């Protein structure tokens, strides 16, 4: 009894911490957590070889990167600030839009994006986007990322994460993954089945064209059995003289006893166009791109192109840019010693011009609002030093 009382008196005071995090720490502490998916295969089979994925990734990344970011501090818009200068020219080799396009592209392809900050005297001076397939997370004893290791060939660079740093050297952005504590889920991985179907249908059509765009057939030998030498000679002659698009329509010369019987396929078996279109729509759905913007037939979800474009910005681009701007400001603002936040400039989106015009018209007609209230209703701050009057 006395020993238990002594241990209770010597116990350290309780600290604020997640009760569930200790279980994560027990599971991953001291071990490197590798990305459980093949980024090289996703980028090769998807972005490099599939036109739908390539266009969807470029459409999202280019649209998001072209949306300007505004910097605000205590409801004030800052038009000139070192943080804005850093984002407009993150390093000597890239412009701001090129930097953000790489960031969004990696996020779409792998579900993860890493940004390195090169700091001088605690202030970031350069930003670099790092390849996700070369990065791994090293958890600490609590299960949180304690370091990041970037491997290129035989060389490995370790970025330690310290709590006393105003700006950590690595920003890790992820898309939501329900079954991973450290890495995000790529839209391409969610659409992997549709991607395989689309690629396989394209490969089948290519093979069909290479074989004169008609199904193969069978050589039937009547009443005799070919020797191995005869079989090899006949097979070699068919492959050399009759296979391929260059031999399309060439007459087949048969010896006595041989009969050619073509093997036909039903129209249902040959319906690869619809299969490719359905797979393409699933890929577009995973990336949040309306199929109409990708030129896919058979989609009647949107009345016209303008509605599809507005839905694309509202449902995909704007949420992505807001999340990214929030992450960048949360990461970089402490290094500048100010309460700063980045927000997308929605007025710069031409696709939403009709919505803005309708909003301004309704707000302007509201006689019960003051000028300042009208400015706040359309997303602008109050006029400093001036009281608005109702009119």
FENNOR-V271803 format. One record per residue. N is the residue number from 1. RES is the residue in three letters. SS is DSSP state (A for helix, B for strand, O for the rest). D_LAST is the distance of its C-alpha to the last C-alpha in Angstrom with 1 decimal. Layout:
N RES SS D_LAST
N RES SS D_LAST
//
This chain:
1 UNK O 78.8
2 UNK A 78.9
3 UNK A 78.2
4 UNK A 75.1
5 UNK A 73.8
6 UNK A 74.4
7 UNK A 72.6
8 UNK A 69.6
9 UNK A 69.5
10 UNK A 69.8
11 UNK O 67.1
12 UNK O 64.0
13 UNK O 60.7
14 UNK O 58.5
15 UNK O 55.9
16 UNK O 52.7
17 UNK O 53.5
18 UNK O 53.2
19 UNK O 56.0
20 UNK O 56.2
21 UNK A 56.3
22 UNK A 59.9
23 UNK A 61.0
24 UNK A 59.4
25 UNK A 61.1
26 UNK A 64.5
27 UNK A 64.1
28 UNK A 63.1
29 UNK O 64.0
30 UNK O 66.1
31 UNK O 66.0
32 UNK B 64.1
33 UNK B 61.9
34 UNK O 62.2
35 UNK O 59.8
36 UNK O 61.3
37 UNK O 60.5
38 UNK O 61.9
39 UNK A 59.1
40 UNK A 61.5
41 UNK A 62.3
42 UNK A 58.6
43 UNK A 57.7
44 UNK A 60.8
45 UNK A 60.9
46 UNK A 57.1
47 UNK A 55.3
48 UNK A 58.3
49 UNK O 59.9
50 UNK O 57.2
51 UNK A 54.8
52 UNK A 52.3
53 UNK A 52.1
54 UNK A 52.1
55 UNK A 49.2
56 UNK A 47.2
57 UNK A 47.7
58 UNK A 46.8
59 UNK A 43.7
60 UNK A 42.3
61 UNK A 43.4
62 UNK A 42.2
63 UNK A 38.8
64 UNK A 38.3
65 UNK A 39.7
66 UNK O 37.5
67 UNK O 34.2
68 UNK O 33.1
69 UNK B 32.8
70 UNK B 30.2
71 UNK B 31.3
72 UNK B 29.1
73 UNK B 30.0
74 UNK O 28.0
75 UNK O 24.8
76 UNK B 25.5
77 UNK B 26.4
78 UNK B 29.8
79 UNK O 30.7
80 UNK O 34.1
81 UNK O 36.4
82 UNK A 40.1
83 UNK A 39.2
84 UNK A 37.3
85 UNK A 40.3
86 UNK A 42.7
87 UNK A 41.0
88 UNK A 40.7
89 UNK O 44.4
90 UNK O 46.1
91 UNK O 49.6
92 UNK O 51.6
93 UNK O 52.3
94 UNK O 49.0
95 UNK O 45.4
96 UNK A 42.5
97 UNK A 42.1
98 UNK A 45.8
99 UNK A 45.9
100 UNK A 43.2
101 UNK A 44.8
102 UNK A 48.1
103 UNK A 46.5
104 UNK A 44.8
105 UNK A 48.0
106 UNK A 50.2
107 UNK A 47.9
108 UNK A 48.1
109 UNK A 51.8
110 UNK A 53.1
111 UNK O 50.3
112 UNK B 50.6
113 UNK B 49.4
114 UNK B 50.7
115 UNK B 49.3
116 UNK B 51.5
117 UNK B 50.1
118 UNK B 52.3
119 UNK B 51.6
120 UNK B 52.7
121 UNK O 52.8
122 UNK O 50.5
123 UNK B 47.8
124 UNK B 47.7
125 UNK B 48.4
126 UNK B 49.2
127 UNK B 48.5
128 UNK B 50.8
129 UNK B 50.7
130 UNK B 54.0
131 UNK O 55.7
132 UNK A 55.5
133 UNK A 59.1
134 UNK A 60.5
135 UNK B 58.6
136 UNK B 59.7
137 UNK B 58.4
138 UNK B 60.8
139 UNK B 59.8
140 UNK O 60.6
141 UNK O 62.3
142 UNK O 59.1
143 UNK O 58.4
144 UNK O 55.5
145 UNK B 55.8
146 UNK B 57.9
147 UNK B 58.5
148 UNK B 58.1
149 UNK B 61.1
150 UNK B 60.7
151 UNK B 63.9
152 UNK B 64.9
153 UNK O 68.5
154 UNK O 70.7
155 UNK B 68.1
156 UNK B 65.7
157 UNK B 63.0
158 UNK B 61.9
159 UNK B 58.4
160 UNK B 58.5
161 UNK O 55.4
162 UNK O 55.3
163 UNK O 53.0
164 UNK O 52.8
165 UNK O 51.3
166 UNK O 47.7
167 UNK O 47.7
168 UNK O 50.4
169 UNK O 52.2
170 UNK B 51.4
171 UNK B 48.3
172 UNK B 49.3
173 UNK B 46.7
174 UNK B 47.7
175 UNK O 46.6
176 UNK O 47.2
177 UNK O 50.8
178 UNK O 51.9
179 UNK O 55.5
180 UNK O 55.4
181 UNK O 54.5
182 UNK O 54.3
183 UNK O 53.7
184 UNK O 51.1
185 UNK O 51.7
186 UNK O 51.5
187 UNK A 49.9
188 UNK A 53.1
189 UNK A 55.2
190 UNK A 53.4
191 UNK O 54.0
192 UNK A 57.6
193 UNK A 59.3
194 UNK A 57.1
195 UNK A 57.8
196 UNK A 61.5
197 UNK A 61.5
198 UNK A 59.6
199 UNK A 61.9
200 UNK A 65.0
201 UNK A 64.0
202 UNK A 63.6
203 UNK A 67.0
204 UNK A 68.6
205 UNK A 67.4
206 UNK A 68.6
207 UNK A 72.0
208 UNK A 72.2
209 UNK A 71.6
210 UNK A 74.2
211 UNK O 76.7
212 UNK O 76.3
213 UNK O 73.4
214 UNK O 75.8
215 UNK O 77.1
216 UNK O 80.3
217 UNK B 83.6
218 UNK B 87.0
219 UNK B 90.4
220 UNK B 93.0
221 UNK B 96.7
222 UNK O 99.0
223 UNK O 102.2
224 UNK O 102.3
225 UNK O 101.0
226 UNK O 99.8
227 UNK O 101.2
228 UNK A 98.9
229 UNK A 99.6
230 UNK A 98.9
231 UNK A 95.6
232 UNK A 94.5
233 UNK A 95.5
234 UNK A 93.6
235 UNK A 90.5
236 UNK A 90.5
237 UNK A 91.1
238 UNK A 88.1
239 UNK A 85.7
240 UNK A 87.0
241 UNK A 87.2
242 UNK O 84.9
243 UNK O 81.9
244 UNK O 78.7
245 UNK A 76.5
246 UNK A 78.9
247 UNK A 81.6
248 UNK O 79.5
249 UNK O 81.7
250 UNK O 85.0
251 UNK O 87.9
252 UNK O 89.4
253 UNK O 93.2
254 UNK O 94.9
255 UNK O 98.5
256 UNK O 100.8
257 UNK O 99.8
258 UNK B 96.1
259 UNK B 93.3
260 UNK B 89.6
261 UNK B 87.3
262 UNK B 83.6
263 UNK O 81.3
264 UNK O 78.3
265 UNK O 75.0
266 UNK O 73.1
267 UNK O 69.7
268 UNK O 68.1
269 UNK O 69.7
270 UNK O 68.5
271 UNK O 64.8
272 UNK A 63.6
273 UNK A 60.6
274 UNK A 58.8
275 UNK A 59.9
276 UNK A 58.4
277 UNK A 55.1
278 UNK A 54.8
279 UNK A 55.6
280 UNK A 53.1
281 UNK A 50.3
282 UNK A 51.3
283 UNK A 51.2
284 UNK A 47.7
285 UNK A 46.6
286 UNK A 47.9
287 UNK A 46.0
288 UNK O 42.7
289 UNK O 42.8
290 UNK O 42.3
291 UNK A 45.6
292 UNK A 44.0
293 UNK A 43.1
294 UNK A 46.8
295 UNK O 48.0
296 UNK O 49.7
297 UNK O 50.7
298 UNK O 50.4
299 UNK O 47.0
300 UNK O 44.6
301 UNK O 42.1
302 UNK O 39.3
303 UNK O 38.5
304 UNK O 38.4
305 UNK A 38.5
306 UNK A 34.7
307 UNK A 34.4
308 UNK A 37.3
309 UNK A 35.9
310 UNK A 32.6
311 UNK A 34.7
312 UNK A 36.9
313 UNK A 34.1
314 UNK A 32.4
315 UNK A 35.7
316 UNK A 37.9
317 UNK A 36.6
318 UNK A 33.5
319 UNK A 35.2
320 UNK A 38.2
321 UNK A 36.3
322 UNK A 34.3
323 UNK A 37.7
324 UNK A 39.2
325 UNK A 36.5
326 UNK A 36.6
327 UNK A 40.4
328 UNK A 40.5
329 UNK A 38.1
330 UNK A 40.0
331 UNK A 43.2
332 UNK A 42.4
333 UNK A 39.7
334 UNK A 42.3
335 UNK A 44.4
336 UNK A 41.6
337 UNK O 41.0
338 UNK O 37.3
339 UNK O 35.1
340 UNK O 34.2
341 UNK B 33.1
342 UNK B 33.1
343 UNK B 30.6
344 UNK B 30.6
345 UNK O 28.1
346 UNK A 27.0
347 UNK A 25.0
348 UNK A 28.4
349 UNK O 29.7
350 UNK A 29.8
351 UNK A 30.8
352 UNK A 27.4
353 UNK A 25.4
354 UNK A 24.7
355 UNK A 23.5
356 UNK A 21.1
357 UNK A 19.7
358 UNK A 19.3
359 UNK A 17.6
360 UNK A 15.1
361 UNK A 14.5
362 UNK A 14.0
363 UNK A 11.7
364 UNK A 9.4
365 UNK O 9.4
366 UNK O 8.7
367 UNK O 5.6
368 UNK O 7.5
369 UNK O 7.6
370 UNK O 6.9
371 UNK A 7.9
372 UNK A 11.4
373 UNK A 11.6
374 UNK A 10.7
375 UNK A 13.4
376 UNK A 15.8
377 UNK A 15.4
378 UNK O 16.7
379 UNK O 19.3
380 UNK O 18.2
381 UNK O 18.4
382 UNK O 16.1
383 UNK O 16.0
384 UNK O 18.9
385 UNK O 18.8
386 UNK O 15.1
387 UNK O 12.6
388 UNK O 9.3
389 UNK O 6.3
390 UNK O 3.8
391 UNK O 0.0
//
